[in-house]
Amino acid sequence: MLYIGGIFRFFGNSEWYIQVRFSKSKKKSVLASLIPDLCVGRFYNVPDISDAKGKTALTRTNWSNVKAVKSGKELALNPINGVNRSEKYFLLQKKDMWLAIPQLELARSLFFQNNKMFGYAQSPVALNVDFRRSNVSQSNLMIEVMDSAQLSKGQFEKCFNATQLAYTLCDSSALNSFLSVHENFRLKQKTSKVGGCEVTWWNFGFNLPSLKGAKMEMMLSEHISTYQGQNLYVANEIKGITGIPHTLPLDIEFISQKWAKLAVSQSTLNEEKLEVAGEFIIDDEQGASSFSQTKIISSHGIGTFSLSPNRSARTKSSKGKVRIINETGEAEVSGSELINTDLPTLLGSASAAIFVATTEDDGDDKNIFDNFRSMLKKLCEESDLTLAELRIQKLRKIKGFKSHMKKDGTGTRKAAVAHLTSPSENFETITLIDVDQSDFPTSGSKKSLSTLIFKFTHLDDARAKAETILDELVIKSLRWPRNSFKKNNISTQNANHPPYYWVRKVDDDAIDRWVEKTKEKIQKL
């Protein structure tokens, strides 16, 4: 690989892509969800990737010497196949040389263990649903992996370095740095026309966490440029980061009431070495979904990651003992007790792993989806479905369109997006979307939108698709984008809801009919 550039998405497509250039391939972009495995100098789609170009250097970097953030163009890096080198670098001064560290490569090494973490960085609200933390005491931290994460214990241990995830979620400096990715993503997007198609571009950026005293093993480029009269080197790949400062407690444990079969698995106490596959294949067909389970598990990651002082997060199952330390003393609770215990009662109040602005609004119309909530509750009671997530969110403003605003002048139109999961091993997710139409006249020619129902294999995928559908809904003047569903092979159904339920209390019989119609439509997916 010669180059990793800007991130982009075509309008109406939920998938993000990233610019790339290879020495012996005409491929110019791949799914951005592959970022955890992308490094300049690596070889792909070949049997041996051991001949990476460059030289390895182990260095203790003085991060206070970060002098600037520069683009590849500003650093006069060589153009590659005519691309505009807009990728961003942290520029550090080291004695008689300059070191340019790609922002995306550093974020990959610190945070993006897999494509789920890259997805969380773009939409961190999902982390509030998938992970909950309990600070039992100053020395005891527990992080609960919720059902919505759709991770068995074995998958979690293959997908995640637990210590690295705890650092991301619970160290204040790391968390602020991780959240800055979303802020950059929100503020720095630009839209342009490419061949008559609207494309959104994003040049990745984020704020540094505290890295005082940390060491990095890097694959440096050969001397390729000068900056202010001194040699400039680029870190193509970060092989490992050790000695990262942090504020985590001594005992860190990941628990889940679903992890009932496997014994305790404790990571190595010093530096956690991740297994790296010898070959990685970039395949557009296999990579058609950003969130398939195989893609989560197949990440190369980095060689070493460790904190200073050393910490080692653990995962717990029914055979393991969880040590609880609080003001009244110390006790051990078995994993089987965890599975059969109300965790808030055991651990005290749990909170979302991270805190970001909620999508739900507290305006005058905050109760408009109460009947929808009642329907969901009864639907789950009468089926094997579980409500994994319910989000009440405003429709986004799309340039040139006005359907995101209510016609009666009372504000922005909202939608309810409910993701329900089934107990199947395939992690099937059923998504229901309903839109506030309380401003429509109670009589007239305008036909109200029915409840949209669709199915995806994975919750992360369903979240991304729902966002795209709502954007297209605005463009279609509040009509479901049927052509887009067909084009993207999205199987959908629609269930009629009680008329004008947003502005009136619906009786139980009407809720029952809504539930039955919804169950009938789900069976047809």
Secondary structure, DSSP 8 states (H G I E B T S, - for coil): --EEEEEEEETT----EEEEEBTTB---EEEGGGGGG--TT---SSS-----SSEEEEEE--GGGEEEEEETTTTT----TT-----EEEEEEETTEEEEEEHHHHHHHHT-SSHHHHHHHH-THHHHHHEEEEEEETTEEEEEE-GGG---HHHHHHH--HHHHHHHHH-HHHHHHHHHHHHHHHHS-EEEEETTEEEEEE---------TT-EEEEEE----EEETTEEEEEEEEEEEEEEEE----SEEEEE-TT--SS--EE--SS-------S-----TTTTSSTT-HHHHHT----SEEEEES----EE--TTSEEEEEETTEEEEEEHHHHHTS-HHHHH---EESS----SS--STTTTTTHHHHHHHHHHHHTSS-EEEEEEEEE----TT--TTB-TTSS-B-EEEEEEEE-SSTT--EEEEEEE--TTS-SSSS-----EEEEEES-HHHHHHHHHHHHHHHHHTTS---HHHHHHTT--EEEE---TTGGGS---HHHHHHHHHHHHHHHHT-
